[in-house]
Amino acid sequence: MIYLDNAATTKPSNSALEKAQIFNSENFFNPSALYVGGLNCAREIKAAKENILKNLHATNHEVVFTSCGSESDNLAIFSLKRGSFLTDKGEHSAVYQSFLELKRRGHTVNFINLNSDGTVNETELYDFVKNNQVDFVSIVHVNNETGGINDVNKIARTVKTLNKNIIFHVDGVQAYGKIPFSLSKEIDLYSISAHKINALKGVGALIKRKNLNVPPMIFGGGQENGIRSGTENLFGIKVFDYAGQEKYSNLLENYNRANKLNQLFREKLDKNLFTFISSENCSPYIFTVSAKGVRGEIVMHALEKEGVIVGNGSACSSKNRFSRVIENCGYDNLTLDGVIRISFSTDSTEEECLTAIQLINSTVEKLKGKLG
């Protein structure tokens, strides 16, 4: 199998799993326990938090562990109990649906338009902040469907120049461990997820500015400084920690390697068969295209039979045939219908990508021939 849907999830790192195994076999204690075993486990959680902050060069922030990126997004967004909320039309559903829920609850909610690569229209964003009362802004760092990269440090700095009291949140799930980045003091809240960087599902984190009040959504034993009660998933946290260390020890090398694979697809995918949606400036880890004239879902299943796993950018349902995100990038229905997402990890190889390219080209050519 050639797995190229790493934006959805990644294969857990064997070395990170092996290093963390001690927290299943020997150091399995409850981190809240006051005896030596528990205290040692609590220190391991503290060390994992320190490593995340070190990875992001963050000096004005602290870490709250959660169950996933979606919970981290929700914890951030619902931390503000009242006010006016602003985001863009390209956000992950964890943010987008949260904003729709805020609207249902009677809050003022607005959505900024996208550029063709899925990045936010900055001019429209700044104009809106200038001319309207805004209390909370959420902008994705790397668009999960197109790979479009928003310069969130610059955007946060500009927004706070216009209104210093705005709380600024970033969904960094597709950026952490992949994109060279230092977390600036202007970003108040930053969400990340373990299973996107070869760690385990069921672990995420919200990185928050120190002294920023984030009310709890889960009450109980007061873990995570009272913000997120519940016994911590120590094993999952340590796998996340070790996988993060692996990623950041080779960040630029991995980035350049992903870029090489991305360029391979750009050069060798048949441009008569595909429309490229991800621009050259997008994250090298994500390459979204459209097999214009063939349903993306059909392409995805046909490739699966050939042993190639890719993602499908469409929210395939009877209510919404097309991807909300790609649709808001301004593409026509024929292009929207054929969207597939190819995404890489550090496990992806040039050899398997060359094989995948050949199979993708031949599969789509056959499908178009049948439809033609």
C-alpha positions as CSV (number, residue, x, y, z in Angstrom):
1,M,0.0,0.0,0.0
2,I,1.2,3.5,-0.9
3,Y,-0.3,5.8,1.8
4,L,-0.7,9.4,0.7
5,D,-3.4,10.7,3.0
6,N,-1.2,12.0,5.8
7,A,-3.1,15.2,6.3
8,A,-5.9,12.9,7.6
9,T,-3.7,10.9,9.9
10,T,-0.1,9.6,10.1
11,K,1.3,6.2,11.0
12,P,2.6,6.3,14.6
13,S,6.4,6.4,14.9
14,N,7.8,3.0,16.0
15,S,10.7,4.7,17.9
16,A,8.4,7.1,19.7
17,L,6.1,4.2,20.7
18,E,9.1,2.1,21.9
19,K,10.5,5.0,24.0
20,A,7.1,5.7,25.6
21,Q,6.3,2.0,26.3
22,I,7.7,2.4,29.8
23,F,4.7,4.5,30.7
24,N,2.5,1.5,30.0
25,S,4.6,-1.2,31.6
26,E,6.4,0.4,34.6
27,N,5.7,4.1,35.0
28,F,1.9,3.7,34.6
29,F,1.0,5.8,37.7
30,N,-1.6,8.5,37.9
31,P,0.2,11.8,37.5
32,S,-2.0,13.3,40.2
33,A,-0.9,10.8,42.8
34,L,1.4,12.2,45.5
35,Y,3.7,9.2,45.9
36,V,7.0,9.0,44.0
37,G,5.6,7.2,41.0
38,G,2.9,9.7,40.5
39,L,5.2,12.7,41.0
40,N,7.6,11.2,38.4
41,C,4.8,10.9,35.9
42,A,3.8,14.5,36.6
43,R,7.3,15.6,35.9
44,E,7.2,13.7,32.5
45,I,4.1,15.7,31.5
46,K,5.8,18.9,32.5
47,A,8.8,18.0,30.4
48,A,6.5,17.2,27.4
49,K,5.0,20.7,27.8
50,E,8.4,22.3,28.0
51,N,9.5,20.5,24.8
52,I,6.4,21.8,22.9
53,L,7.2,25.3,23.9
54,K,10.8,24.9,23.0
55,N,9.8,23.5,19.6
56,L,7.8,26.7,18.9
57,H,10.3,29.0,20.5
58,A,7.5,30.2,22.7
59,T,8.4,32.1,25.9
60,N,5.2,33.8,26.8
61,H,2.9,30.7,26.6
62,E,1.9,27.5,28.5
63,V,0.5,24.2,27.4
64,V,-2.9,22.5,28.2
65,F,-3.1,18.9,27.0
66,T,-6.4,17.8,25.5
67,S,-7.9,14.8,23.6
68,C,-7.4,16.2,20.1
69,G,-7.1,19.2,17.9
70,S,-10.8,19.7,17.7
71,E,-11.1,19.8,21.5
72,S,-8.3,22.4,21.6
73,D,-10.1,24.5,19.0
74,N,-13.3,24.3,20.9
75,L,-11.6,25.1,24.2
76,A,-10.1,28.2,22.7
77,I,-13.2,29.4,20.8
78,F,-15.7,29.0,23.6
79,S,-13.3,30.6,26.2
80,L,-14.9,33.9,25.3
81,K,-18.4,34.0,26.7
82,R,-19.7,37.0,24.8
83,G,-18.7,39.3,22.0
84,S,-18.1,39.4,18.3
85,F,-16.3,36.6,16.5
86,L,-14.4,36.6,13.2
87,T,-12.9,33.8,11.2
88,D,-12.5,32.8,7.5
89,K,-14.4,30.5,5.2
90,G,-11.5,28.0,4.9
91,E,-11.3,26.8,8.5
92,H,-11.3,23.2,9.6
93,S,-14.8,22.1,10.7
94,A,-13.7,22.1,14.3
95,V,-13.5,25.9,14.0
96,Y,-16.1,26.5,11.4
97,Q,-18.9,24.5,13.1
98,S,-17.9,26.1,16.5
99,F,-18.5,29.5,14.9
100,L,-21.9,28.4,13.6
101,E,-22.8,27.2,17.1
102,L,-21.8,30.6,18.5
103,K,-24.1,32.1,15.9
104,R,-27.0,29.8,17.0
105,R,-26.4,31.0,20.5
106,G,-26.9,34.6,19.5
107,H,-23.4,35.8,19.1
108,T,-22.2,38.0,16.3
109,V,-20.2,35.9,13.9
110,N,-18.6,36.8,10.5
111,F,-16.6,34.9,7.9
112,I,-13.9,36.4,5.7
113,N,-13.4,35.3,2.1
114,L,-10.6,33.2,0.8
115,N,-7.9,33.5,-1.9
116,S,-7.8,30.8,-4.6
117,D,-5.2,28.7,-2.7
118,G,-7.3,28.7,0.5
119,T,-5.5,31.4,2.4
120,V,-7.5,34.2,4.0
121,N,-8.1,37.5,2.2
122,E,-6.0,39.7,4.4
123,T,-7.2,43.0,3.0
124,E,-10.8,42.1,3.7
125,L,-9.8,40.8,7.1
126,Y,-8.1,44.0,8.1
127,D,-10.8,46.2,6.7
128,F,-13.4,44.3,8.7
129,V,-11.4,44.7,11.9
130,K,-11.0,48.4,11.2
131,N,-14.6,49.1,10.6
132,N,-16.3,46.7,13.1
133,Q,-16.2,45.7,16.7
134,V,-14.3,42.4,16.9
135,D,-13.4,40.5,20.1
136,F,-12.1,37.2,18.9
137,V,-10.3,36.2,15.7
138,S,-9.5,32.6,14.5
139,I,-7.3,32.0,11.5
140,V,-5.9,28.6,10.4
141,H,-2.1,28.4,10.0
142,V,-2.1,25.7,7.2
143,N,-5.3,25.0,5.4
144,N,-6.0,21.3,5.8
145,E,-7.6,20.9,2.3
146,T,-5.3,23.1,0.1
147,G,-2.2,23.5,2.2
148,G,-2.4,27.3,2.0
149,I,-0.2,28.9,4.6
150,N,-1.3,32.0,6.4
151,D,1.4,34.2,7.9
152,V,-0.4,34.1,11.3
153,N,2.3,36.0,13.1
154,K,2.0,38.9,10.7
155,I,-1.8,38.7,10.7
156,A,-2.0,38.6,14.5
157,R,0.4,41.5,14.8
158,T,-1.6,43.6,12.3
159,V,-5.0,42.7,13.9
160,K,-3.7,43.7,17.3
161,T,-2.3,47.0,16.0
162,L,-5.9,47.7,14.9
163,N,-7.4,46.5,18.2
164,K,-5.1,45.4,21.0
165,N,-7.9,43.8,22.9
166,I,-8.7,41.1,20.3
167,I,-8.0,37.5,21.3
168,F,-6.3,35.8,18.5
169,H,-6.5,32.0,18.0
170,V,-4.7,29.8,15.4
171,D,-5.5,26.3,14.4
172,G,-2.0,25.0,13.9
173,V,-2.8,21.3,13.5
174,Q,-1.4,21.0,10.0
175,A,1.6,23.2,10.8
176,Y,3.1,21.9,14.0
177,G,6.1,19.6,13.4
178,K,6.0,20.5,9.6
179,I,6.4,24.2,9.0
180,P,9.3,26.3,10.4
181,F,7.6,28.7,12.8
182,S,8.1,30.6,16.0
183,L,5.0,31.4,18.1
184,S,4.8,35.2,18.5
185,K,3.5,36.9,21.6
186,E,0.6,38.3,19.6
187,I,-0.9,34.8,19.2
188,D,-3.0,34.1,22.3
189,L,-4.1,30.6,21.5
190,Y,-2.6,27.9,19.3
191,S,-4.1,24.4,18.7
192,I,-2.1,21.3,17.8
193,S,-2.7,17.5,17.4
194,A,-0.6,14.4,18.0
195,H,-1.7,12.1,15.2
196,K,-0.7,14.5,12.4
197,I,3.0,14.1,13.3
198,N,3.3,10.3,13.7
199,A,2.0,10.2,17.2
200,L,-1.3,8.7,18.5
201,K,-4.9,9.7,18.0
202,G,-6.6,10.9,21.2
203,V,-4.0,13.6,22.2
204,G,-3.8,17.2,21.4
205,A,-2.8,20.5,23.1
206,L,-3.9,24.1,23.4
207,I,-1.0,26.5,23.8
208,K,-2.2,29.6,25.6
209,R,-0.7,32.9,26.4
210,K,0.2,33.1,30.1
211,N,-2.4,34.9,32.2
212,L,-5.1,34.6,29.6
213,N,-8.2,33.3,31.3
214,V,-9.5,30.1,29.6
215,P,-12.5,28.7,31.5
216,P,-12.8,24.9,31.7
217,M,-15.1,22.9,29.5
218,I,-14.5,19.7,31.6
219,F,-14.8,19.8,35.4
220,G,-13.5,17.3,37.8
221,G,-10.1,16.8,39.5
222,G,-8.5,20.0,38.4
223,Q,-5.9,18.6,36.1
224,E,-4.1,20.9,33.6
225,N,-4.3,23.8,36.0
226,G,-8.0,23.4,36.3
227,I,-8.6,24.0,32.6
228,R,-9.0,20.5,31.4
229,S,-9.9,18.0,34.2
230,G,-9.5,14.3,33.7
231,T,-6.5,11.9,34.3
232,E,-3.9,12.7,31.6
233,N,-3.2,10.2,28.9
234,L,0.5,9.9,29.9
235,F,1.4,7.3,27.3
236,G,-0.2,9.3,24.5
237,I,1.4,12.5,25.7
238,K,4.9,11.0,25.8
239,V,4.5,9.5,22.3
240,F,3.4,13.0,21.2
241,D,6.5,14.4,23.0
242,Y,8.9,11.9,21.4
243,A,7.4,12.2,17.9
244,G,7.6,16.0,18.2
245,Q,11.3,15.8,19.2
246,E,11.9,13.6,16.1
247,K,10.1,16.1,13.9
248,Y,11.9,19.2,15.2
249,S,15.3,17.6,15.2
250,N,15.0,17.3,11.4
251,L,12.4,20.0,10.6
252,L,14.1,21.7,7.7
253,E,15.4,18.5,6.2
254,N,11.9,17.0,6.4
255,Y,10.4,20.2,4.9
256,N,12.8,20.1,2.0
257,R,12.1,16.4,1.4
258,A,8.4,17.0,1.4
259,N,8.9,19.8,-1.1
260,K,10.9,17.5,-3.4
261,L,8.0,15.0,-3.4
262,N,5.5,17.8,-3.9
263,Q,7.5,19.1,-6.9
264,L,7.6,15.6,-8.3
265,F,3.8,15.5,-8.5
266,R,3.7,18.9,-10.0
267,E,6.1,17.9,-12.7
268,K,4.8,14.5,-13.5
269,L,1.1,14.6,-13.0
270,D,-0.6,14.9,-16.4
271,K,-1.6,18.6,-16.7
272,N,-4.2,17.6,-19.4
273,L,-5.9,15.5,-16.7
274,F,-5.5,17.6,-13.6
275,T,-6.1,21.2,-12.4
276,F,-3.7,22.1,-9.6
277,I,-5.5,23.8,-6.7
278,S,-2.6,24.0,-4.2
279,S,-0.2,26.8,-5.2
280,E,3.6,26.7,-5.1
281,N,3.4,28.7,-1.9
282,C,1.3,26.1,-0.1
283,S,2.6,23.7,2.5
284,P,4.7,21.1,0.7
285,Y,3.0,18.4,2.7
286,I,-0.3,18.9,0.9
287,F,-1.0,18.9,-2.8
288,T,-4.6,19.1,-3.9
289,V,-5.7,18.7,-7.5
290,S,-8.9,18.2,-9.5
291,A,-9.4,15.4,-12.0
292,K,-11.8,17.7,-13.8
293,G,-14.6,15.8,-15.3
294,V,-14.3,12.7,-13.0
295,R,-15.8,12.5,-9.5
296,G,-13.0,12.7,-6.9
297,E,-14.7,10.0,-4.8
298,I,-14.6,7.6,-7.8
299,V,-10.9,8.4,-8.3
300,M,-10.2,7.8,-4.7
301,H,-11.9,4.4,-4.7
302,A,-10.3,3.4,-8.0
303,L,-6.9,4.2,-6.7
304,E,-7.5,2.3,-3.5
305,K,-8.0,-0.8,-5.7
306,E,-4.6,-0.1,-7.1
307,G,-3.1,0.1,-3.7
308,V,-2.8,3.9,-3.5
309,I,-4.5,5.8,-0.7
310,V,-5.3,9.5,-1.2
311,G,-7.9,11.8,0.3
312,N,-11.0,13.2,-1.2
313,G,-11.5,17.0,-0.7
314,S,-15.3,16.7,-1.1
315,A,-17.6,16.5,1.9
316,C,-19.4,13.6,0.1
317,S,-23.0,13.7,1.4
318,S,-26.4,14.2,-0.1
319,K,-26.6,17.7,1.5
320,N,-23.2,18.9,0.4
321,R,-21.6,17.3,-2.6
322,F,-18.6,19.7,-2.8
323,S,-15.9,20.7,-0.3
324,R,-17.0,23.8,1.5
325,V,-13.4,25.0,1.6
326,I,-12.5,24.4,-2.1
327,E,-15.9,25.9,-3.1
328,N,-15.0,29.1,-1.2
329,C,-11.7,29.2,-3.1
330,G,-13.9,30.1,-6.2
331,Y,-13.7,27.0,-8.3
332,D,-16.5,25.9,-10.7
333,N,-18.6,22.8,-10.0
334,L,-16.7,20.7,-12.6
335,T,-13.5,21.3,-10.8
336,L,-15.0,20.9,-7.3
337,D,-16.4,17.5,-8.4
338,G,-13.0,16.1,-9.1
339,V,-11.0,17.1,-6.1
340,I,-8.4,14.7,-4.5
341,R,-5.9,15.5,-1.8
342,I,-2.4,14.0,-1.9
343,S,-0.5,14.5,1.4
344,F,3.0,13.4,2.5
345,S,4.8,12.5,5.7
346,T,8.4,11.7,6.6
347,D,7.6,8.1,5.8
348,S,6.8,9.0,2.1
349,T,9.5,7.9,-0.4
350,E,10.4,9.1,-3.9
351,E,10.1,5.6,-5.2
352,E,6.5,5.1,-4.0
353,C,5.5,8.6,-5.1
354,L,6.8,7.9,-8.7
355,T,4.7,4.7,-8.7
356,A,1.7,6.6,-7.3
357,I,2.0,9.2,-10.0
358,Q,2.0,6.6,-12.7
359,L,-1.1,4.9,-11.2
360,I,-2.9,8.2,-10.7
361,N,-2.3,9.3,-14.3
362,S,-3.4,6.0,-15.8
363,T,-6.4,5.6,-13.5
364,V,-7.8,9.0,-14.2
365,E,-7.1,8.6,-18.0
366,K,-9.1,5.3,-17.9
367,L,-11.9,6.8,-16.0
368,K,-12.1,9.7,-18.4
369,G,-12.1,7.3,-21.3
370,K,-15.0,5.4,-19.9
371,L,-17.0,8.7,-19.3
372,G,-15.9,10.1,-22.7
